[in-house]
């Protein structure tokens, strides 16, 4: 499905009344959810007494309440209620070899037994993992290991400012680059600005701005207005991991504008690295960034996995040690580059390459996307699906496609978001767990039989729509 067709279909969905579940079917979905997951509900109620909102991670926000896991394996998740769910959540993307991939688990356990997860000095795995990353990302001449994608994005804009001596950072509307103060701006739905920036003083955004997705002329104009732009930061597939699909050639056009204006280009590869392509979004779309951000996927889901990498001269601003003299972008972190994480990164990248996991997961995603479109057409629904490698999007409510400036569309955000939550519950009712009821991540274990099984479940859900 080409870009223009995606855009047309998104516009078609948001311009017509929302498709809804038949009331009696939705009632049944919620009742079964409550009945089948009673222990999860009890766990949630207990958690709410000691944890704000009862849940720690955005991915765990399921409607009508979050599920509690007991174990995960291969491409399955078993809850405390002994319900086994087919897992397309995959920890939000990093799991591409399947849960508890035995060769990787064994390598990590070796590190824990021999040297402990973290001990405060360097290990060989720091440079071994960096070399593995460099192998697939030629633009990454130097690598600095960190602990989360949020932290890596935060450091990326600090490095850009130190290196260029400029202040402004431009992001693309709707894109997500973690939850640091400066980048918590205009995310999810383009044009929302500070809508989700509670607790952050307005002055924090003095040197942050955004432009509409895929609009190169808007970016060109912003360069003229701001003049001293330190960096432009992009999600390679488009906002929300491709839910707002990128226009072909756009990333390259952004790179060219950055070169013209002596501005650094930051590629946020948190979802794309090894899942979209072994060389991430930059290899897939054909552009060369100055800095690349990596998150959870670089360590296949092991904790404290992230990195900032890029040109040697730019990365020199974060050289280790206590500062003195030259300007530098300060960063730290006792857990950064710990042996466990770096070993996980080294072996994960190696195993993904050896198993051809990126291609296998991508083929599974393509089959799944095509089959879902056939089901949507069968029931005469305006919904549609597409994939970028091993990331499958299926648009039903299209909340990310809302034009927030349109007085007819803007009020629909709440109900379209709620329908997406209901879709997530409907999938759980069919014993499938997704990302927010609108996205699937595939791994090497999502076989043809599993895809056929998934399609049967999607078919059953479509029968419940008015």
KAWO-V641355 format. One record per pair of residues at least 4 apart in sequence whose C-alpha atoms are under 7 Angstrom apart, sorted by the first residue. I is the first residue (numbers start at 1). J is the second residue. D is the distance in Angstrom with one decimal. If there is no record, write none. Layout:
i=I j=J d=D
i=I j=J d=D
This chain:
i=1 j=5 d=6.4
i=1 j=6 d=6.8
i=1 j=386 d=6.8
i=2 j=6 d=6.5
i=3 j=7 d=6.3
i=3 j=247 d=6.1
i=4 j=8 d=6.2
i=5 j=9 d=6.1
i=6 j=10 d=6.2
i=7 j=11 d=6.2
i=8 j=12 d=6.1
i=9 j=13 d=6.3
i=10 j=14 d=6.4
i=10 j=398 d=6.6
i=10 j=401 d=6.2
i=11 j=15 d=5.9
i=12 j=16 d=6.6
i=13 j=382 d=6.2
i=13 j=398 d=6.7
i=14 j=398 d=6.4
i=14 j=401 d=6.9
i=14 j=402 d=6.3
i=18 j=397 d=6.5
i=19 j=465 d=7.0
i=19 j=466 d=6.9
i=20 j=465 d=5.7
i=20 j=466 d=5.9
i=21 j=25 d=6.4
i=21 j=26 d=5.8
i=21 j=464 d=5.7
i=21 j=465 d=4.3
i=21 j=466 d=5.7
i=22 j=26 d=6.2
i=22 j=464 d=5.9
i=22 j=465 d=5.5
i=22 j=466 d=5.0
i=23 j=27 d=6.1
i=24 j=28 d=6.2
i=25 j=29 d=6.2
i=25 j=464 d=5.9
i=26 j=30 d=6.3
i=27 j=31 d=6.1
i=28 j=32 d=6.0
i=29 j=33 d=6.1
i=29 j=426 d=6.1
i=29 j=429 d=6.2
i=30 j=34 d=6.2
i=31 j=35 d=6.2
i=32 j=36 d=5.7
i=33 j=37 d=5.9
i=33 j=429 d=6.4
i=34 j=38 d=5.9
i=37 j=41 d=6.4
i=37 j=81 d=5.7
i=38 j=42 d=6.3
i=39 j=43 d=6.1
i=39 j=80 d=6.3
i=39 j=81 d=5.7
i=40 j=44 d=6.1
i=40 j=67 d=5.2
i=40 j=68 d=5.1
i=40 j=80 d=6.4
i=40 j=81 d=6.8
i=41 j=45 d=6.2
i=41 j=65 d=6.6
i=42 j=46 d=6.2
i=43 j=47 d=6.0
i=44 j=48 d=6.2
i=44 j=54 d=5.8
i=44 j=66 d=6.8
i=45 j=49 d=7.0
i=47 j=51 d=5.5
i=47 j=54 d=4.7
i=48 j=52 d=6.2
i=48 j=53 d=5.6
i=48 j=54 d=3.7
i=51 j=55 d=6.6
i=55 j=60 d=6.9
i=59 j=435 d=6.7
i=60 j=66 d=5.7
i=61 j=65 d=7.0
i=61 j=66 d=5.5
i=62 j=66 d=4.6
i=62 j=424 d=7.0
i=63 j=421 d=5.6
i=63 j=422 d=6.7
i=63 j=425 d=5.9
i=67 j=79 d=6.9
i=68 j=79 d=5.6
i=68 j=80 d=6.0
i=69 j=77 d=6.9
i=69 j=78 d=5.9
i=69 j=79 d=4.1
i=69 j=80 d=5.7
i=70 j=78 d=5.6
i=70 j=79 d=4.8
i=70 j=80 d=5.0
i=71 j=77 d=6.2
i=71 j=78 d=5.3
i=71 j=79 d=6.9
i=72 j=76 d=5.8
i=72 j=77 d=4.4
i=72 j=78 d=6.0
i=72 j=99 d=6.3
i=73 j=77 d=6.5
i=73 j=99 d=4.8
i=73 j=100 d=5.9
i=74 j=98 d=4.6
i=74 j=99 d=4.6
i=74 j=100 d=6.7
i=74 j=445 d=6.8
i=75 j=86 d=6.3
i=75 j=87 d=5.2
i=75 j=98 d=5.6
i=75 j=99 d=6.3
i=75 j=445 d=6.3
i=75 j=446 d=7.0
i=76 j=84 d=6.6
i=76 j=85 d=5.7
i=76 j=86 d=4.8
i=76 j=87 d=5.0
i=77 j=84 d=5.6
i=77 j=85 d=5.1
i=77 j=86 d=6.5
i=77 j=87 d=6.0
i=78 j=82 d=5.9
i=78 j=83 d=5.6
i=78 j=84 d=4.3
i=78 j=85 d=6.2
i=79 j=83 d=5.4
i=79 j=84 d=6.5
i=84 j=431 d=6.8
i=85 j=431 d=4.6
i=85 j=432 d=5.0
i=85 j=433 d=6.2
i=86 j=431 d=6.2
i=86 j=432 d=4.7
i=86 j=433 d=6.2
i=87 j=432 d=6.2
i=87 j=433 d=5.3
i=87 j=434 d=6.9
i=88 j=433 d=5.8
i=88 j=434 d=5.1
i=88 j=440 d=4.9
i=88 j=441 d=5.0
i=88 j=442 d=6.0
i=89 j=93 d=7.0
i=89 j=433 d=6.1
i=89 j=434 d=4.8
i=89 j=435 d=5.3
i=89 j=440 d=6.3
i=89 j=441 d=5.9
i=90 j=94 d=6.6
i=90 j=95 d=5.1
i=90 j=441 d=6.1
i=91 j=95 d=6.4
i=91 j=301 d=6.9
i=93 j=271 d=6.3
i=93 j=297 d=6.7
i=93 j=441 d=5.8
i=94 j=296 d=6.0
i=94 j=297 d=3.8
i=94 j=300 d=4.9
i=94 j=301 d=5.4
i=95 j=99 d=6.5
i=95 j=300 d=5.4
i=95 j=301 d=6.2
i=95 j=443 d=6.8
i=96 j=357 d=6.6
i=96 j=442 d=6.8
i=96 j=443 d=4.2
i=96 j=444 d=6.3
i=97 j=101 d=6.2
i=97 j=352 d=6.8
i=97 j=357 d=6.5
i=97 j=443 d=5.8
i=97 j=444 d=5.7
i=98 j=443 d=5.9
i=98 j=444 d=6.7
i=98 j=445 d=6.4
i=100 j=105 d=6.1
i=101 j=105 d=6.1
i=102 j=106 d=6.1
i=103 j=107 d=6.4
i=104 j=108 d=6.3
i=104 j=347 d=6.3
i=104 j=348 d=6.5
i=105 j=109 d=6.1
i=106 j=110 d=6.3
i=107 j=111 d=6.8
i=108 j=112 d=6.5
i=108 j=340 d=6.2
i=108 j=343 d=6.4
i=108 j=344 d=6.1
i=109 j=113 d=6.2
i=110 j=114 d=6.0
i=111 j=115 d=5.7
i=111 j=116 d=6.4
i=111 j=117 d=6.9
i=111 j=339 d=6.9
i=111 j=340 d=6.2
i=112 j=116 d=4.4
i=112 j=117 d=5.3
i=112 j=340 d=6.8
i=117 j=338 d=6.5
i=117 j=339 d=5.8
i=117 j=340 d=4.9
i=118 j=335 d=6.7
i=118 j=338 d=5.1
i=118 j=339 d=6.1
i=120 j=334 d=6.8
i=123 j=339 d=6.2
i=124 j=128 d=6.3
i=125 j=129 d=5.7
i=125 j=339 d=6.3
i=125 j=342 d=5.4
i=125 j=343 d=5.5
i=126 j=130 d=6.3
i=126 j=337 d=6.1
i=126 j=342 d=5.6
i=127 j=131 d=6.0
i=128 j=132 d=6.4
i=128 j=346 d=6.4
i=129 j=133 d=6.3
i=129 j=342 d=5.8
i=129 j=343 d=6.9
i=129 j=345 d=5.8
i=129 j=346 d=4.2
i=130 j=134 d=6.2
i=130 j=143 d=6.0
i=131 j=135 d=6.2
i=132 j=346 d=6.2
i=132 j=349 d=6.8
i=133 j=137 d=6.2
i=134 j=138 d=5.7
i=134 j=140 d=5.6
i=134 j=141 d=6.7
i=136 j=278 d=6.1
i=136 j=279 d=4.9
i=137 j=279 d=5.4
i=139 j=288 d=6.5
i=139 j=289 d=6.8
i=139 j=290 d=7.0
i=139 j=310 d=5.7
i=139 j=311 d=6.4
i=140 j=309 d=5.0
i=140 j=310 d=4.0
i=140 j=311 d=6.1
i=141 j=310 d=5.5
i=141 j=311 d=5.3
i=141 j=312 d=5.4
i=142 j=309 d=5.5
i=142 j=310 d=5.7
i=142 j=311 d=6.5
i=142 j=312 d=5.5
i=142 j=315 d=6.3
i=143 j=307 d=6.7
i=143 j=308 d=6.0
i=143 j=309 d=4.3
i=143 j=310 d=6.8
i=144 j=307 d=5.5
i=144 j=308 d=5.3
i=144 j=309 d=6.1
i=145 j=306 d=5.9
i=145 j=307 d=4.2
i=145 j=308 d=6.5
i=145 j=336 d=5.9
i=145 j=337 d=5.2
i=146 j=151 d=7.0
i=146 j=152 d=6.4
i=146 j=305 d=6.6
i=146 j=306 d=4.8
i=146 j=307 d=4.9
i=146 j=336 d=4.7
i=146 j=337 d=6.5
i=147 j=151 d=6.7
i=147 j=304 d=4.0
i=147 j=305 d=5.1
i=147 j=306 d=5.0
i=147 j=336 d=5.5
i=148 j=152 d=6.3
i=148 j=295 d=5.5
i=148 j=296 d=6.7
i=148 j=304 d=5.9
i=148 j=305 d=5.9
i=148 j=306 d=4.9
i=149 j=153 d=6.1
i=149 j=178 d=6.5
i=149 j=270 d=6.5
i=149 j=293 d=7.0
i=149 j=294 d=6.0
i=149 j=295 d=4.1
i=149 j=296 d=6.9
i=149 j=306 d=5.7
i=150 j=154 d=6.2
i=150 j=177 d=6.4
i=150 j=178 d=4.2
i=150 j=179 d=6.0
i=150 j=180 d=6.4
i=151 j=155 d=6.2
i=152 j=156 d=6.0
i=152 j=293 d=5.9
i=152 j=306 d=6.6
i=152 j=307 d=5.9
i=152 j=308 d=5.5
i=153 j=157 d=6.6
i=153 j=177 d=6.3
i=153 j=293 d=6.2
i=154 j=158 d=6.6
i=154 j=180 d=6.5
i=155 j=159 d=6.0
i=156 j=160 d=6.2
i=156 j=308 d=6.8
i=157 j=161 d=6.3
i=157 j=231 d=6.9
i=158 j=162 d=6.3
i=158 j=329 d=6.0
i=159 j=163 d=6.0
i=159 j=317 d=6.5
i=159 j=329 d=5.4
i=160 j=164 d=6.0
i=160 j=230 d=5.6
i=160 j=231 d=6.1
i=160 j=264 d=6.5
i=161 j=165 d=5.4
i=161 j=166 d=5.3
i=161 j=167 d=5.6
i=161 j=230 d=5.4
i=162 j=327 d=6.9
i=162 j=328 d=6.5
i=162 j=329 d=6.3
i=163 j=314 d=6.1
i=163 j=317 d=7.0
i=164 j=230 d=5.9
i=166 j=228 d=5.3
i=166 j=229 d=5.8
i=166 j=230 d=4.8
i=167 j=207 d=6.1
i=167 j=228 d=6.5
i=167 j=229 d=6.1
i=167 j=230 d=5.5
i=168 j=207 d=4.6
i=168 j=208 d=5.9
i=168 j=228 d=6.2
i=168 j=229 d=4.5
i=168 j=230 d=5.4
i=169 j=207 d=6.3
i=169 j=208 d=5.1
i=169 j=209 d=6.6
i=169 j=229 d=5.9
i=169 j=230 d=5.8
i=169 j=231 d=5.0
i=169 j=232 d=5.8
i=170 j=208 d=6.0
i=170 j=209 d=5.0
i=170 j=210 d=5.3
i=170 j=231 d=6.4
i=170 j=232 d=4.7
i=170 j=233 d=6.4
i=171 j=209 d=6.4
i=171 j=210 d=4.7
i=171 j=211 d=6.7
i=171 j=232 d=5.8
i=171 j=233 d=5.1
i=171 j=234 d=6.4
i=172 j=210 d=5.3
i=172 j=211 d=5.2
i=172 j=212 d=6.1
i=172 j=213 d=5.6
i=172 j=234 d=6.3
i=173 j=186 d=5.4
i=173 j=187 d=6.3
i=173 j=190 d=4.3
i=173 j=191 d=6.1
i=173 j=210 d=5.5
i=173 j=211 d=5.6
i=173 j=212 d=5.1
i=173 j=213 d=5.8
i=174 j=186 d=5.7
i=174 j=187 d=4.2
i=174 j=188 d=4.3
i=174 j=189 d=4.7
i=174 j=190 d=4.2
i=174 j=239 d=5.1
i=174 j=240 d=6.8
i=175 j=187 d=5.2
i=175 j=188 d=6.2
i=175 j=235 d=6.4
i=175 j=238 d=7.0
i=175 j=239 d=3.9
i=175 j=240 d=5.6
i=176 j=187 d=5.5
i=176 j=188 d=6.7
i=176 j=239 d=6.7
i=176 j=240 d=6.2
i=177 j=183 d=6.3
i=178 j=183 d=6.8
i=179 j=183 d=6.5
i=179 j=184 d=5.3
i=180 j=184 d=6.0
i=181 j=200 d=6.4
i=182 j=204 d=6.2
i=182 j=205 d=6.2
i=182 j=208 d=6.9
i=184 j=197 d=6.1
i=185 j=193 d=5.4
i=185 j=194 d=5.4
i=185 j=197 d=6.6
i=186 j=190 d=6.0
i=186 j=191 d=5.9
i=186 j=192 d=4.9
i=186 j=193 d=4.0
i=186 j=194 d=6.3
i=186 j=210 d=7.0
i=187 j=192 d=6.9
i=188 j=240 d=6.3
i=188 j=400 d=6.3
i=189 j=400 d=5.1
i=189 j=402 d=6.9
i=190 j=212 d=6.5
i=191 j=404 d=6.3
i=192 j=404 d=7.0
i=200 j=204 d=7.0
i=211 j=218 d=6.2
i=211 j=219 d=6.1
i=214 j=246 d=6.3
i=214 j=247 d=5.8
i=214 j=250 d=6.2
i=215 j=219 d=6.7
i=216 j=220 d=6.1
i=217 j=221 d=6.1
i=218 j=222 d=6.2
i=219 j=223 d=6.3
i=220 j=224 d=6.7
i=221 j=225 d=6.4
i=222 j=226 d=5.9
i=223 j=227 d=5.3
i=223 j=229 d=6.9
i=229 j=263 d=6.0
i=230 j=263 d=5.3
i=230 j=264 d=6.1
i=231 j=263 d=5.3
i=231 j=264 d=4.5
i=231 j=265 d=5.6
i=231 j=266 d=6.8
i=232 j=264 d=6.5
i=232 j=265 d=5.2
i=232 j=266 d=6.1
i=233 j=265 d=6.1
i=233 j=266 d=4.6
i=233 j=267 d=6.0
i=233 j=268 d=7.0
i=234 j=266 d=6.4
i=234 j=267 d=5.4
i=234 j=268 d=6.0
i=235 j=239 d=6.0
i=235 j=241 d=6.9
i=235 j=267 d=6.4
i=235 j=268 d=5.3
i=236 j=251 d=6.9
i=236 j=267 d=6.7
i=236 j=268 d=7.0
i=236 j=281 d=5.1
i=237 j=241 d=5.8
i=237 j=242 d=4.5
i=237 j=245 d=6.1
i=237 j=246 d=5.4
i=237 j=281 d=6.9
i=238 j=242 d=4.4
i=238 j=243 d=6.9
i=238 j=244 d=5.3
i=238 j=245 d=4.8
i=238 j=246 d=4.4
i=239 j=243 d=6.1
i=239 j=244 d=4.9
i=239 j=245 d=6.9
i=240 j=244 d=6.4
i=241 j=271 d=6.7
i=242 j=246 d=6.8
i=243 j=393 d=6.4
i=243 j=400 d=6.9
i=244 j=400 d=6.7
i=244 j=401 d=6.9
i=246 j=250 d=6.9
i=249 j=253 d=6.3
i=250 j=254 d=6.2
i=251 j=255 d=6.3
i=251 j=287 d=6.7
i=252 j=256 d=6.3
i=252 j=286 d=6.8
i=252 j=287 d=5.3
i=253 j=257 d=6.3
i=254 j=258 d=6.2
i=255 j=259 d=6.3
i=255 j=265 d=6.3
i=255 j=287 d=6.8
i=256 j=260 d=6.3
i=257 j=261 d=6.3
i=258 j=262 d=5.9
i=258 j=263 d=4.7
i=258 j=264 d=6.2
i=258 j=265 d=6.3
i=259 j=263 d=6.2
i=264 j=290 d=5.7
i=265 j=289 d=5.0
i=265 j=290 d=5.3
i=265 j=291 d=6.5
i=266 j=289 d=5.8
i=266 j=290 d=6.1
i=266 j=291 d=4.8
i=266 j=292 d=5.6
i=267 j=289 d=6.0
i=267 j=291 d=6.3
i=267 j=292 d=4.8
i=267 j=293 d=6.2
i=268 j=292 d=5.9
i=268 j=293 d=4.7
i=268 j=294 d=6.7
i=269 j=273 d=5.3
i=269 j=280 d=6.3
i=269 j=281 d=6.6
i=269 j=292 d=6.5
i=269 j=293 d=5.4
i=269 j=294 d=5.3
i=270 j=293 d=6.4
i=270 j=294 d=4.6
i=270 j=295 d=4.6
i=270 j=296 d=6.7
i=270 j=297 d=6.4
i=271 j=275 d=6.9
i=271 j=297 d=6.6
i=272 j=276 d=4.8
i=272 j=277 d=6.9
i=272 j=280 d=4.9
i=272 j=281 d=5.5
i=273 j=277 d=6.3
i=273 j=278 d=6.2
i=273 j=279 d=6.2
i=273 j=280 d=3.9
i=273 j=281 d=6.8
i=273 j=297 d=7.0
i=274 j=278 d=4.1
i=274 j=279 d=6.5
i=274 j=280 d=5.8
i=274 j=358 d=6.0
i=275 j=358 d=5.4
i=275 j=389 d=6.5
i=275 j=390 d=5.7
i=276 j=280 d=5.8
i=276 j=281 d=6.6
i=276 j=358 d=6.8
i=276 j=388 d=6.3
i=276 j=389 d=4.5
i=276 j=390 d=6.1
i=277 j=281 d=6.8
i=277 j=283 d=6.9
i=277 j=284 d=6.1
i=277 j=358 d=6.3
i=278 j=358 d=6.8
i=279 j=283 d=5.0
i=280 j=284 d=6.3
i=281 j=285 d=5.8
i=282 j=286 d=5.4
i=282 j=287 d=5.1
i=282 j=288 d=6.1
i=283 j=287 d=6.8
i=290 j=310 d=5.5
i=290 j=311 d=5.7
i=291 j=309 d=5.7
i=291 j=310 d=4.3
i=291 j=311 d=6.7
i=292 j=308 d=5.9
i=292 j=309 d=5.3
i=292 j=310 d=5.9
i=293 j=307 d=6.1
i=293 j=308 d=4.9
i=293 j=309 d=6.6
i=294 j=298 d=6.4
i=294 j=306 d=5.1
i=294 j=307 d=5.0
i=294 j=308 d=6.3
i=295 j=305 d=5.9
i=295 j=306 d=4.0
i=295 j=307 d=6.5
i=296 j=300 d=6.5
i=296 j=301 d=5.4
i=296 j=305 d=5.2
i=296 j=306 d=6.0
i=297 j=301 d=6.0
i=298 j=305 d=6.4
i=298 j=306 d=6.6
i=298 j=345 d=5.6
i=299 j=305 d=5.3
i=299 j=341 d=6.4
i=299 j=344 d=5.2
i=299 j=345 d=4.1
i=299 j=348 d=6.3
i=300 j=345 d=7.0
i=300 j=348 d=6.1
i=302 j=341 d=6.4
i=302 j=344 d=6.8
i=303 j=341 d=6.7
i=304 j=336 d=6.9
i=304 j=341 d=6.4
i=305 j=341 d=5.8
i=309 j=315 d=7.0
i=310 j=314 d=7.0
i=310 j=315 d=6.2
i=311 j=315 d=6.0
i=312 j=316 d=6.0
i=317 j=328 d=4.7
i=317 j=329 d=5.6
i=318 j=328 d=6.1
i=318 j=329 d=5.4
i=318 j=330 d=6.4
i=318 j=331 d=7.0
i=337 j=341 d=6.5
i=337 j=342 d=5.9
i=338 j=342 d=6.2
i=339 j=343 d=5.9
i=340 j=344 d=6.1
i=341 j=345 d=6.1
i=342 j=346 d=6.1
i=343 j=347 d=6.1
i=344 j=348 d=5.7
i=345 j=349 d=6.1
i=346 j=350 d=6.3
i=347 j=351 d=6.0
i=348 j=352 d=6.0
i=349 j=353 d=6.2
i=350 j=354 d=6.2
i=351 j=355 d=5.9
i=352 j=356 d=6.0
i=352 j=357 d=5.1
i=352 j=358 d=6.9
i=353 j=357 d=6.7
i=356 j=360 d=6.3
i=357 j=361 d=5.9
i=357 j=444 d=5.7
i=358 j=362 d=6.0
i=359 j=363 d=6.1
i=360 j=364 d=6.3
i=360 j=444 d=5.6
i=361 j=365 d=6.2
i=361 j=390 d=5.1
i=361 j=442 d=5.4
i=361 j=443 d=4.7
i=361 j=444 d=5.0
i=362 j=366 d=6.2
i=362 j=389 d=4.2
i=362 j=390 d=4.1
i=363 j=367 d=6.3
i=364 j=368 d=6.2
i=364 j=442 d=6.8
i=364 j=446 d=6.5
i=364 j=447 d=6.9
i=365 j=369 d=6.0
i=365 j=387 d=6.3
i=365 j=389 d=6.7
i=365 j=390 d=5.2
i=365 j=391 d=6.6
i=365 j=392 d=6.0
i=365 j=442 d=6.0
i=366 j=370 d=6.2
i=366 j=387 d=6.1
i=367 j=371 d=6.1
i=368 j=372 d=6.1
i=368 j=451 d=6.1
i=369 j=373 d=6.3
i=369 j=385 d=5.3
i=369 j=386 d=5.3
i=369 j=387 d=6.4
i=369 j=392 d=6.5
i=370 j=374 d=6.5
i=371 j=375 d=6.5
i=371 j=455 d=6.8
i=372 j=376 d=6.3
i=372 j=385 d=6.6
i=372 j=455 d=6.5
i=373 j=377 d=6.1
i=373 j=384 d=5.5
i=373 j=385 d=5.9
i=374 j=378 d=6.1
i=375 j=379 d=6.5
i=375 j=459 d=6.1
i=376 j=380 d=6.2
i=376 j=381 d=5.2
i=376 j=383 d=6.1
i=376 j=384 d=6.7
i=377 j=381 d=6.0
i=379 j=462 d=6.9
i=383 j=395 d=5.6
i=383 j=396 d=4.9
i=384 j=394 d=5.7
i=384 j=395 d=5.5
i=385 j=393 d=5.5
i=385 j=394 d=4.1
i=385 j=395 d=6.2
i=386 j=392 d=5.9
i=386 j=393 d=5.6
i=386 j=394 d=6.7
i=387 j=391 d=5.4
i=387 j=392 d=4.3
i=387 j=393 d=5.9
i=388 j=392 d=6.6
i=390 j=441 d=5.9
i=390 j=442 d=5.3
i=391 j=440 d=6.1
i=391 j=441 d=4.9
i=391 j=442 d=6.7
i=392 j=439 d=5.5
i=392 j=440 d=4.9
i=392 j=441 d=6.2
i=393 j=438 d=6.0
i=393 j=439 d=4.6
i=393 j=440 d=6.5
i=394 j=438 d=5.3
i=394 j=439 d=6.0
i=395 j=438 d=6.3
i=397 j=416 d=5.1
i=397 j=419 d=6.4
i=397 j=420 d=6.2
i=398 j=402 d=6.9
i=399 j=413 d=6.0
i=399 j=416 d=5.5
i=399 j=417 d=6.0
i=402 j=409 d=6.1
i=402 j=410 d=6.7
i=403 j=409 d=6.1
i=403 j=410 d=6.5
i=404 j=409 d=6.6
i=404 j=410 d=4.7
i=405 j=410 d=6.7
i=406 j=410 d=5.9
i=412 j=416 d=6.0
i=413 j=417 d=6.0
i=414 j=418 d=6.2
i=415 j=419 d=6.2
i=416 j=420 d=6.4
i=417 j=421 d=6.5
i=418 j=422 d=6.3
i=419 j=423 d=6.1
i=420 j=424 d=6.4
i=420 j=436 d=6.7
i=420 j=437 d=5.3
i=420 j=438 d=6.6
i=421 j=425 d=6.4
i=421 j=436 d=6.4
i=421 j=437 d=6.0
i=422 j=426 d=6.1
i=423 j=427 d=6.2
i=423 j=437 d=5.1
i=424 j=428 d=6.4
i=424 j=434 d=6.6
i=424 j=436 d=5.9
i=424 j=437 d=3.8
i=425 j=429 d=6.1
i=426 j=430 d=6.4
i=426 j=461 d=6.7
i=427 j=431 d=6.3
i=427 j=432 d=5.1
i=427 j=433 d=6.3
i=428 j=432 d=4.9
i=428 j=433 d=5.5
i=430 j=457 d=5.9
i=434 j=439 d=6.0
i=434 j=440 d=5.6
i=435 j=439 d=5.0
i=435 j=440 d=6.2
i=442 j=446 d=6.2
i=446 j=450 d=5.7
i=446 j=451 d=6.6
i=447 j=451 d=6.2
i=448 j=452 d=6.1
i=449 j=453 d=6.2
i=450 j=454 d=6.1
i=451 j=455 d=6.2
i=452 j=456 d=6.4
i=453 j=457 d=6.5
i=454 j=458 d=6.3
i=455 j=459 d=6.0
i=456 j=460 d=6.3
i=457 j=461 d=6.4
i=458 j=462 d=6.3
i=459 j=463 d=6.5
